[in-house]
Amino acid sequence: MSNSWYHAQSAARHWGGDPADYLPIEEFIDGSKESFGDVRHRALYHHTQGVWLCQKVFGTTITVKRRHGAIQVPVREIAERHIVEDLGHIPSPGDWLNNMNLQAWMGGKRHRFVGREELLNTTVQEAKK
């Protein structure tokens, strides 16, 4: 889905209540669009750790009012549903990072850059000894 509001509407259809009940969580997950205007923004919160971060920020559950009383909806389930709607599954942060190219600046103030290939080759050579 391209917009947090649509995720909120989907959540309201699923659990009941008003889309506004869900919107803060949906906007938090998509908040990384402030930094990246394309699908790369999903690497920041669309993963297992992002689900737990939502729970830390919004609490274990939210209260949703329905016609016949209120219910508690787990925040993690709301976040998981959002991610599955976007990606079809819930990746780990490692799934995102494994596809990131290493850059020299990522190593800090080192004069020599050690890339992933060099690290892997060194590890394999040491294992053979």
N, C-alpha and C positions, 0 to 999 in steps of 0.2 A: 504494500500500500504506500502511496506517496505522501500521505498526510496524517499527522497524529489524530486529527479529528475523526478520520475514517476508522482508525483503530479504536477510538473511544466509542464510536457508534457500534462497532462490531462487539466490543466488550459488553455494552449495554444490552444488545440483543441476546447475548449469551447468558449473562448473569442477572439481567434486570437493572432497574434504576435508570438514571439519566446519563448520557454521555459525559456530561460535566463532572460526574463522580470519578471518572477514569482518566480524564484529560491530563491532570498533572503528572501522572505516571507515564502516560503515552508521550507527553512532551519531553519528559526527562530522558526517556530512552532515545528519542530523536533529537535531543538538544545539541548533539554534536554536529548537526547541520549548520550551526553557527560558524563552524570552522571549515567544514568541507561541504560543498554544494552538490556532491555526487555520492554514489553508493559507498565510497570509502569511509564516510562518516560512521557507518555501521560497525567498523572495527573497534570503536571506542566503547560501546555499551551493548551491542547485539551479540552477547555470548553469556556463558554460564556465570561468570563473575559479575557481569552487568545485572543479571537477574538478582543476585544477592545484594548488590549495591542498592537496587531499588528498594529492597526490603529494609536495608539500613536507613535509607532516607525517609521512606513513607510508613514504616512500621510493618508488622506482620500481616495485618489485614486492614481493609478499609470498610466502613459501614455504608451499605447501599440501601436506600429506602425503596421499598416496593409497595404495591397496593395493600398487601396483607402483612405489613410489618417490615422490619429491616433485617438484612442478613450481613454476615461478615464474609468478605471475599479476600482470599489470600493474595497479597501483593505479588508474590513470586509467580502465581498462576497468571496474573494479568500480564506481567512482563514476559513470561514464557510464551503466552499466546501471541503477543505482539511480534516477538522474534520469529516464531513459526510462521506467522502470516507473511512476514517479509522474506524469510530465507528457506522455509520448508523444514528446518530442523534447528536445533540450538547448538551452535559450535562452541568450542572452548576458546579462551584467549590464544592458546597455542595454535589452534587451527588458523587464526588470523596471522599470528606472528611467523609461523612457518613459511608463509608466502610473502614475507617482507624481505626485500633485498637489504643486505647489510651495507652501510655506508661508513666511510672512514670517520666522520664526525661523531658517530654513535659511540665510539670507543673512548671519547674524552680526549684529554691532552696527551696523547701518546704520539711518539715520533714514528712508530711503525704500526701499520694497520695489519691485523691478523683477521683474515676473512674466514667464513664458515668452512670453505673447502680446505684451507690449510689446517684448521682445527680438526676437522674430520680425518684428514690424512694422517696427522700426528697421532690421533687417538687410535686409529687402525694400526699404525706401525708399532705403537707401544703395546697393543694387545697381542700382536704376533710374537713379541719377544718372550 
